[in-house]
Amino acid sequence: MTGTLKVEIWRGAEEGHFEAFEVPTQPSQTVLDLVTYVQRKLDPSLAYRFACRVGVCGSCAMMVNGTPRWTCRTHVNKVAAEGKVRIAPLRNLPVIKDLATDMAPFFDRMQEAKGRFVPSEAAAKDVAVVPPDDPKRKEAAAGIECIGCAVCHSACDVVAWRPDYLGPAALNRAWTLVNDVRDGDRQGHLAAVAVDAGCHACHSHQSCAEHCPVGLNPSRSIAGLKQLVLWAAVRGEL
Amino acid sequence: MRKHRSYRAFLVHRISGVALALFLPVHLVVLGLAVEAAALDRFLVWSAQPLVKAAEAGLVVLLAIHAFGGLRLLAIELLPWSDRQKDWIGWAAAAALAVGAGFILRSFA
């Protein structure tokens, strides 16, 4: 693969415009490679964020041709439509500059969903034995590998419609905690997600699961939370 | 970003719901005609025309789509998760069309 590719990159903050660059193509080139080339060779004032380059840290997510993606693991030849790639900052988050978004609202939702482990007394005293084939352990394991990239938050239309919605990542985190036998505040976690902007605000669009780069299914986690919240409410525990 | 089955199912559910909500006042007006037998009879004769019957079949499909789509959502939210839940979209659509086809067959039989 030789030649050049037209790369349009968002410049500015909330207000701004797309700026076009010509970038030489390379074999196995990723979208992050394109952005890095522009920043290093064409315009050093371009702001963007990355760290690990190998799909672990979750810091390089951007909108690529209108779809939220982890750019370090997205090959250009998979997404270049008609020899063109349009790169924008993640949707549903404030833009600081160019491709760098303010991730604070995303991580604030994690706090609001009470996405913190609260050790139970027994767990604090001794090493907990959690059999790998325990059904709750399996549920927790299915959601635990979130890299916090905010691709799901960006893909979700409910987040776009009501910014106070806790969102797929925070609810998925809460789901892993209510299935953690070492956690001592199950009721607290459920109460945090049983609010108006919590799990029941989800419309099951499932865009989160469609776009999650590591293949998690926040829709499934949210459906699980909806059931737990329902039965807790029926029993008068909420 | 929205080009996937679950999102399309949401759109169909929302649009059918809004359309049914718009139809509801018309339905209530017709029910109101029942207090005067002659007016209701006139309406029933009008509604027996083939074109009106065909439109009514459309309404039946809308109602069936919304009902089966709603059952699908309830199943997602209340039953243990199934990775085959996306196939339920197809089943719900097929069931709704079958109900509509049944209505047409009955109307013109």
Interface residues (C-beta under 8 A of the other chain):
Chain A: G66 T67 P68 A155 D157 H203 S204 H205 Q206 S207 E210 H211 S219 R220 A223 G224 K226 Q227 L230
Chain B: M1 R2 H4 S6 Y7 F10 L73 I76 E77 L78 W81
